[in-house]
Amino acid sequence: MQNYRIGVLLSAYNGEKYITQQIESIMKQKNSSHITLLVRNDGSTDNTLNIIQRLAEKYSNIVIIDGKNIGLIRSFFSLLKIAVSKYDFDFYSFSDQDDYWKNDKLENAVSYLKQEEEVPVLYGCTSIIVDNKLKPTGFKTQLQERNITFFNSAIQNIIPGHNQVLNKKLATILVNQPTNYSKIYSQDLWIINVAAIVGKIIFDNTPHTLYRMHGNNELGYGTSKSDRIIAHLKRLNKKEPKKIATQLYYFYECYEQFLTIEQKKELISFFRNQKKFTKRLKYIKKTRLYRQNSKETILFKILYLFKQYNI
């Protein structure tokens, strides 16, 4: 595949502060000649549209889609539908508007994806967590410590959207499966779950992106240990486990036909045992669901026991 084409999909909303740096990092990719950047302006009210228009004058491989504000999730899936139907790329990469990519990010992703052309594949990697000035904090996003299966992805997204790169087979399944996007809490988690049941997930523990922490992504990874603890508490306060469980219930409705018997059994048990303490206690003793490390798996079981995952 010497002449492959990769579509980078970026949904922009009031991103004037950092979006230039992000787009410039995409344009500096080693395989930039293979890249088309589709930017959807999601009804920004600041100077974002003007910025991306100027960048489109500088780079011929930037396509702007100016739209009304429909929210991040619907905007991203709208981009994916346009990219699949109109451009028919070989690979699809999601981008946030405020990070910075190392120049080997997409070349590295494609090198892995080209080895698995016959099945739907999702590639992901870790990121170096940086502050708002791109200074490393000493932290990285989640490393892979265990195999990434549906029993893991059902309750944990190890691949944030800014690191997700898909092949054409996976992208096509995502856009062709009827879905009510208003019922999706996290498109990142949705996509990794689809990949886990219909194809394959490839994970690279080497970081190829700088994940910027700033005031507008307060539920990110933080820039210190105390920040990360606070972020966990904020997620609990915002009832994130409940939202994950609610999305998982809808995911079961949409993709039941793709689930194995064992996967169906686990999800049915996950939902049926939520109502009574004794049943929840029995469930956490036998569940196959897990997170990437043992401490977080224990935390999941505690949260489930105390009704945090109830819908």
C-alpha positions as CSV (number, residue, x, y, z in Angstrom):
1,M,0.0,0.0,0.0
2,Q,2.4,2.6,-1.2
3,N,-0.3,5.0,-2.3
4,Y,-2.6,4.8,0.8
5,R,-4.7,7.7,1.9
6,I,-5.4,8.7,5.4
7,G,-8.1,11.1,6.6
8,V,-7.6,13.1,9.8
9,L,-10.9,14.2,11.3
10,L,-10.9,17.2,13.6
11,S,-14.1,18.7,15.1
12,A,-13.3,22.3,16.1
13,Y,-15.3,24.4,18.6
14,N,-14.0,27.6,20.1
15,G,-10.4,26.3,19.8
16,E,-8.6,29.5,18.8
17,K,-6.1,29.2,21.6
18,Y,-4.4,25.9,20.6
19,I,-5.7,24.8,17.2
20,T,-3.0,26.3,15.1
21,Q,-0.3,24.3,16.9
22,Q,-2.3,21.1,16.5
23,I,-2.9,21.5,12.8
24,E,0.7,22.5,12.2
25,S,1.8,19.3,13.9
26,I,-0.5,17.3,11.6
27,M,0.9,19.0,8.6
28,K,4.4,18.1,9.7
29,Q,3.8,14.4,9.8
30,K,6.4,12.3,8.0
31,N,3.7,10.9,5.8
32,S,2.0,14.3,5.2
33,S,1.7,13.6,1.4
34,H,-0.8,10.8,2.2
35,I,-2.9,13.0,4.6
36,T,-6.1,15.0,4.0
37,L,-7.3,16.9,7.1
38,L,-11.1,17.4,7.3
39,V,-11.9,20.1,9.8
40,R,-15.6,20.6,10.9
41,N,-16.2,23.9,12.5
42,D,-19.0,23.1,15.0
43,G,-20.5,26.5,15.2
44,S,-17.6,28.3,16.9
45,T,-18.3,31.8,18.2
46,D,-14.6,32.8,18.6
47,N,-11.9,33.2,15.9
48,T,-11.6,29.4,15.1
49,L,-13.1,29.5,11.7
50,N,-10.9,32.4,10.5
51,I,-7.8,30.5,11.8
52,I,-8.6,27.3,10.0
53,Q,-9.4,29.2,6.8
54,R,-6.0,30.9,6.9
55,L,-4.4,27.5,7.5
56,A,-6.3,26.1,4.5
57,E,-4.9,28.8,2.3
58,K,-1.4,27.7,3.4
59,Y,-2.0,23.9,3.1
60,S,-3.8,22.5,0.1
61,N,-4.7,19.3,1.9
62,I,-7.1,20.9,4.5
63,V,-10.8,20.7,3.8
64,I,-13.2,22.9,5.9
65,I,-16.7,21.9,6.7
66,D,-18.5,24.8,8.4
67,G,-21.5,23.7,10.3
68,K,-23.9,24.6,13.1
69,N,-23.3,23.5,16.6
70,I,-24.4,19.9,17.1
71,G,-22.0,18.9,19.8
72,L,-18.7,16.9,19.8
73,I,-20.1,13.4,19.4
74,R,-22.5,14.1,16.6
75,S,-19.8,16.3,14.9
76,F,-17.2,13.6,14.9
77,F,-19.6,11.0,13.6
78,S,-20.8,13.4,10.9
79,L,-17.1,13.9,9.9
80,L,-16.6,10.1,9.8
81,K,-19.7,9.6,7.6
82,I,-18.5,12.3,5.1
83,A,-15.0,10.9,5.1
84,V,-16.2,7.3,4.4
85,S,-18.8,8.2,1.8
86,K,-17.1,11.0,-0.1
87,Y,-13.4,10.4,0.3
88,D,-13.1,6.6,0.9
89,F,-9.8,6.8,2.7
90,D,-7.8,3.7,3.6
91,F,-7.3,4.9,7.2
92,Y,-9.1,7.3,9.5
93,S,-7.6,9.2,12.4
94,F,-9.4,11.3,15.0
95,S,-7.8,14.5,16.3
96,D,-8.6,16.9,19.2
97,Q,-8.1,20.6,18.7
98,D,-5.7,21.2,21.5
99,D,-2.9,18.6,21.5
100,Y,0.3,18.2,19.6
101,W,1.4,15.2,17.5
102,K,5.0,13.9,17.2
103,N,5.9,13.8,13.5
104,D,5.9,9.9,13.4
105,K,2.4,9.5,14.9
106,L,0.5,8.6,11.7
107,E,3.4,6.9,9.9
108,N,3.7,4.6,12.9
109,A,0.0,3.9,13.1
110,V,-0.2,3.0,9.4
111,S,2.8,0.7,9.7
112,Y,0.8,-1.4,12.2
113,L,-2.6,-1.2,10.4
114,K,-1.1,-2.3,7.1
115,Q,-0.3,-5.6,8.7
116,E,-3.9,-6.4,9.4
117,E,-5.8,-5.5,6.2
118,E,-8.3,-8.3,6.3
119,V,-10.1,-7.5,9.5
120,P,-11.5,-4.3,11.2
121,V,-8.7,-2.8,13.2
122,L,-8.3,0.0,15.8
123,Y,-4.8,1.3,16.5
124,G,-3.9,3.3,19.6
125,C,-0.9,4.4,21.6
126,T,-0.1,6.2,24.8
127,S,0.4,10.0,25.1
128,I,2.8,12.2,27.1
129,I,0.8,14.4,29.4
130,V,1.8,18.0,29.1
131,D,0.7,21.3,30.6
132,N,-0.9,24.1,28.6
133,K,2.6,25.2,27.3
134,L,3.4,21.6,26.1
135,K,5.8,21.0,29.0
136,P,5.9,17.3,30.1
137,T,4.4,16.7,33.5
138,G,6.1,13.3,34.0
139,F,2.9,11.4,33.4
140,K,1.6,9.3,30.5
141,T,-1.9,8.1,29.6
142,Q,-2.8,4.5,30.4
143,L,-0.2,1.8,29.4
144,Q,-1.4,-1.6,28.2
145,E,-0.7,-4.1,31.0
146,R,-3.2,-6.8,29.9
147,N,-4.8,-7.9,26.7
148,I,-7.5,-5.4,25.5
149,T,-10.6,-7.5,25.1
150,F,-14.3,-6.5,25.2
151,F,-14.3,-7.6,28.9
152,N,-11.8,-4.7,29.5
153,S,-13.1,-2.1,27.0
154,A,-16.7,-2.4,28.3
155,I,-15.7,-0.5,31.4
156,Q,-12.4,1.2,30.5
157,N,-11.3,3.2,27.5
158,I,-7.5,2.7,27.2
159,I,-7.4,4.6,23.8
160,P,-8.6,8.2,24.0
161,G,-10.0,9.6,20.7
162,H,-6.9,11.7,19.9
163,N,-4.9,8.4,19.6
164,Q,-7.5,6.4,17.7
165,V,-6.6,5.4,14.1
166,L,-9.0,3.0,12.2
167,N,-8.8,1.1,9.0
168,K,-11.5,1.3,6.4
169,K,-13.2,-1.9,7.4
170,L,-13.8,-0.6,11.0
171,A,-14.8,2.8,9.8
172,T,-17.4,1.4,7.4
173,I,-19.0,-0.7,10.2
174,L,-19.2,2.3,12.4
175,V,-21.1,4.5,9.9
176,N,-23.3,1.7,8.5
177,Q,-24.7,0.5,11.9
178,P,-27.8,2.6,12.8
179,T,-27.0,4.6,15.9
180,N,-28.7,7.3,17.9
181,Y,-25.7,9.5,18.7
182,S,-27.6,11.3,21.5
183,K,-27.4,8.1,23.5
184,I,-23.6,8.0,23.3
185,Y,-21.7,9.5,26.3
186,S,-18.2,8.9,25.0
187,Q,-17.5,8.3,21.3
188,D,-14.0,7.1,22.2
189,L,-15.4,4.3,24.4
190,W,-18.0,3.5,21.7
191,I,-15.4,3.0,19.0
192,I,-13.1,0.8,21.1
193,N,-16.0,-1.4,22.1
194,V,-17.0,-1.8,18.4
195,A,-13.4,-2.7,17.5
196,A,-13.2,-5.2,20.4
197,I,-16.2,-7.2,19.2
198,V,-15.9,-7.0,15.4
199,G,-12.2,-7.0,14.8
200,K,-8.8,-6.3,16.5
201,I,-7.2,-3.7,18.7
202,I,-3.5,-2.9,18.4
203,F,-1.8,-0.9,21.1
204,D,1.6,0.7,21.2
205,N,3.0,1.6,24.6
206,T,5.4,4.2,23.0
207,P,3.9,7.7,23.1
208,H,3.4,9.5,19.8
209,T,1.3,12.5,21.0
210,L,1.4,15.2,23.5
211,Y,-1.9,15.4,25.4
212,R,-2.4,18.9,26.7
213,M,-4.0,19.5,30.0
214,H,-5.7,22.9,30.5
215,G,-8.7,24.4,32.1
216,N,-11.2,23.3,29.5
217,N,-10.5,19.5,29.8
218,E,-10.9,19.3,33.6
219,L,-11.7,15.5,33.4
220,G,-8.4,14.8,31.8
221,Y,-5.4,13.1,33.4
222,G,-4.2,16.1,35.4
223,T,-0.6,17.4,35.7
224,S,0.2,15.8,39.2
225,K,-0.9,12.9,41.4
226,S,-3.2,15.2,43.3
227,D,-4.8,16.4,40.1
228,R,-5.4,12.8,39.0
229,I,-7.1,12.0,42.3
230,I,-9.3,15.1,42.0
231,A,-10.1,14.1,38.4
232,H,-11.3,10.7,39.6
233,L,-13.5,12.4,42.2
234,K,-14.9,14.7,39.6
235,R,-15.8,11.8,37.4
236,L,-17.7,10.2,40.3
237,N,-19.5,13.4,41.1
238,K,-20.5,13.6,37.4
239,K,-21.8,10.0,37.7
240,E,-19.4,8.8,35.0
241,P,-19.7,5.1,35.9
242,K,-23.5,5.4,35.5
243,K,-23.1,7.1,32.1
244,I,-20.7,4.4,31.0
245,A,-23.2,1.7,32.1
246,T,-26.1,3.4,30.3
247,Q,-24.1,3.7,27.1
248,L,-23.1,0.0,27.5
249,Y,-26.8,-0.9,27.7
250,Y,-27.5,1.0,24.4
251,F,-24.4,-0.6,22.9
252,Y,-25.8,-4.0,23.6
253,E,-29.0,-3.0,21.8
254,C,-27.1,-1.8,18.7
255,Y,-24.4,-4.5,18.4
256,E,-26.0,-7.6,20.0
257,Q,-25.6,-9.5,16.7
258,F,-21.8,-9.1,16.9
259,L,-21.4,-10.3,20.5
260,T,-20.3,-13.8,21.4
261,I,-22.4,-15.9,23.7
262,E,-19.9,-15.3,26.5
263,Q,-20.0,-11.5,26.0
264,K,-23.8,-11.5,26.0
265,K,-23.9,-13.6,29.2
266,E,-21.5,-11.1,30.9
267,L,-23.5,-8.0,29.9
268,I,-26.8,-9.6,30.9
269,S,-25.3,-10.5,34.3
270,F,-23.9,-7.0,34.7
271,F,-27.3,-5.4,34.3
272,R,-29.5,-8.0,36.0
273,N,-27.5,-8.1,39.3
274,Q,-27.5,-4.3,39.8
275,K,-30.6,-3.9,42.0
276,K,-29.8,-5.9,45.1
277,F,-26.7,-5.7,47.3
278,T,-26.4,-9.5,47.7
279,K,-26.6,-10.0,43.9
280,R,-24.0,-7.3,43.3
281,L,-21.7,-8.9,45.8
282,K,-22.1,-12.3,44.1
283,Y,-21.5,-10.7,40.7
284,I,-18.2,-8.9,41.5
285,K,-16.8,-12.3,42.8
286,K,-17.3,-13.9,39.4
287,T,-17.3,-11.1,36.8
288,R,-15.0,-11.3,33.8
289,L,-14.9,-7.5,33.5
290,Y,-11.5,-6.0,34.3
291,R,-9.4,-2.9,34.0
292,Q,-5.8,-2.7,32.9
293,N,-4.3,-3.0,36.4
294,S,-5.4,-4.9,39.5
295,K,-6.0,-1.8,41.7
296,E,-8.4,-0.3,39.2
297,T,-10.2,-3.6,38.8
298,I,-10.7,-3.7,42.5
299,L,-12.0,-0.1,42.4
300,F,-14.4,-1.0,39.6
301,K,-15.8,-3.8,41.8
302,I,-16.2,-1.5,44.8
303,L,-18.0,1.1,42.7
304,Y,-20.3,-1.6,41.2
305,L,-21.0,-3.0,44.7
306,F,-22.1,0.5,45.9
307,K,-24.4,1.1,43.0
308,Q,-22.3,3.5,41.0
309,Y,-22.9,1.5,37.8
310,N,-26.6,1.2,38.3
311,I,-28.8,2.4,35.5
